[in-house]
């Protein structure tokens, strides 16, 4: 199924001439592809404008230009569900602290909004749907704060990254006692692709908000580094008993400062990635691209 969709996508890309007289395939923006609904199994050619792939975006989220409009045309994650389903999932989050990320919490949410509990049966993976809804909702809330531009002004890139990772993890704070269960649900083999995609979108948003203009292998290396920082801080947070997670934010700041020795770290990782890519017989870009598009 995925190979067929990929072939259709490649064959539909028009040829354009470059300045040297050669021919190039024109693809839609990668970010637009990533943000398409994960419930869709077909590709609508009208969904993607004919734009050349450009990994560079404005360093200031609040002052987007016409070329950046695609980035902000994302819809609220809740629109992927029917209206009643979205209402049930939103209400279910209020019962997670007591009942966990469970079918019981979803039934309680349905009752709260006056919907028959039988609607829970319309979610193929139930508990995972609740976790994924929460992750999408948090991403949208983070995007809204990025777009406001107020909190990132006058901050250098490393400070922006620390700030945004903290904002995102603070959204999990009310559910911290139940978050190990959420991580377990995300780690289930059936849920790993969606979990990976959601985290990939998250770190991509944070890097763009920090003003990243990397391309090629650097683009993937930076996001891999930030993904590691996010995950280790998330785990550290689970065992942090300090007031308002103070130790967690100190841990986060230290990891970000360490990672911003990028001249050495990224160059070494780039050489490794290129070597691994050559050994695999395919580029790192192609490998990650296939994962993101599943």
Secondary structure, 3 states (H helix, E strand, C coil): CHHHHHHHHHHCCCEEECCCCCEEECCCCHHHHHCCCCCCCCCCHHHCCCCCCCCCCCCCCCCCCHHHHHHHCCCCHHHHCCHHHHHHHHHHHHHHHHHCCCHHHHHHHHHHCCCCHHHHHHCCCCHHHHHHHHHHHHHHHHHHHHHHCCCCCCCCHHHHHHHHHHHHHHCCHHHHHHHHHHHHHHCCCCCHHHHHHHHHHHHHHHHHHCCCCCCHHHHHHHHHHHHHHHHHHHHHHHCCCCHHHHHHHHHHHHHHHHHCCHHHHHHHHHHHHHHHHHHHCCCHHHHHHHHHCC
